[in-house]
Amino acid sequence: MRARAQGRWSRRARPATRLDYLSPATNAPPSAPRPPPSHLTRVAIYAGSFDPITHGHEDIMVRSLEFVDRLVVAVATNVAKQPLFTVQERVDLVRATMVKQRQIEVRAFDGLLVNFAREIGATLLIRGLRAVSDFEYEYQMALMNRHLSQRLETVFMIPSLDTTYISASLVREVARFGGDVTALVHPEVTRALRAKFGVK
């Protein structure tokens, strides 16, 4: 009887020890759950002359933040145009307009957009399409940028309905003749336009 009892006792589960929780291959404690991989920062460029920035531009900028982590507004020195505002004035107006958007950076640039994108690590180009007539030119530019840099993708965005009709050229013309542009641009831009044209 004693031998049988000893046999039963010998088959009882022994108390667990630390070694039971060690990995048999590495003799190390089980690893903690791995943290989710950190997402790479997606940087996009929204380039233009912004002469001046309008509510239409603002609409595109703010909405693009829904799918990018950082937006660089690139104020271009356009040799084909005679701008109303200097490059620095346009940069300052964009900054004043988007001052509450911490994900937006404003910079002036000159030269090829693909080189600027490479410099700041951008992989997306944001372009706004107000009308069908814009598409042909923008399509050609997108193809050329794609040819110059395979890592750049162009994203076309349609403006909101209430800003579709707004363009910088129309804003300038209205302001030039003393028209009210307060519903079309930021108050800082309105003041700058009045000062530029000598309108009270």
Buried (B, 14 or more C-beta within 10 A) or exposed (E): EEEEEEEEEEEEEEEEEEEEEEEEEEEEEEEEEEEEEEEEEBBBBBBBBBBBBBBBBBBBBBBBBEEBEBBBBBBBBEEEEEBBBEBEBBBBBBBBBBEEBEBBBBBBBEEEBBEBBBEBEBBBBBBBBBEEEEEEEBBEBBEEBBEBBEEBEBBBBEBEEEBBEBBBEBBBEBBEEEBEBEEBBBEBBBEBBBEBEEBE
